[in-house]
Amino acid sequence: MKKSVYVEFILLAAIWGSSFLFTRIAAVEFGVMPTAFLRVLLAALFLMPFLLWSGHWPAFKKRAGPIMFVGMLNSGIPFALYAYAVMSITTGLSAILNATVPLFGAIVAWLWLKDKPTNSRIMGLVIGFIGVALLAGDQASFKPGGSGWAILACLVATTCYAISASYTRKYLMGVPPMATSTGSMIGAALGLSVPALLSWPSSVPSLQAWGSVLFVAILCTGVAYVLYFRLIEAAGPSKTLTVTFMIPVFAIVYGVLFLGEELTLWMIVCACVIICGTALATGLVKIKALR
């Protein structure tokens, strides 16, 4: 790959890693639903000119229903769940759990699309879920004030991402990426509008909160989508997928530096187990003896 591709790869991981930090800052003042709603609404407004300029507006109109449904599944619901989660658990832990997206994606593709994994990938699924169980077992508590519901919210969000990926593969193949990305933001904004307005904060959020919303919407969602699709074209989907493994690194660094969050050795060990399992489950790493 060209050096510029590597730069964009690292930049994308750094941007997506910061989304947990800025979601946390925004959600404290805006609340969960308004934060998720503003993120997708502003991202849709940012991406709309790109959609019109690319000439793919007719493609969106033709498949508007399925695209907007995917928007709620791939953006609306997960963004709200992560906004809820980072209020109770560290942004680093949220990012580690987010790294299981390819893991759940492989499971959903197996069950729904009959994309049966090899023995090597099955071993990866087992290892990955062991890592999740060890991490959740150590961190989760469903007692008042515990983090159990937040961890569960992250895992439900990753499942939504996995289902939306298979849904897109099954029903939206051939739709231009710009039509899918922009249209999905529109669908998510429409779906979150009512609950966001009903839970809108009574006091005016600070400039810091507004800045965080703008950052997570424009940079972490709008610009990140553009970078993501550029990387898919330049490096292919398999290599681009590995960006998921780098996101927790940046998220943990941001959390420690700017929020004073604690990073434990156990979290690092579990993260390594999850990433190794996910790499096997997605076929990025293969064990020849287990084909």
Order of alpha helices (4+ residues) and beta strands (2+ residues): alpha-alpha-alpha-alpha-alpha-alpha-alpha-alpha-alpha-alpha-alpha-alpha-alpha-alpha-alpha
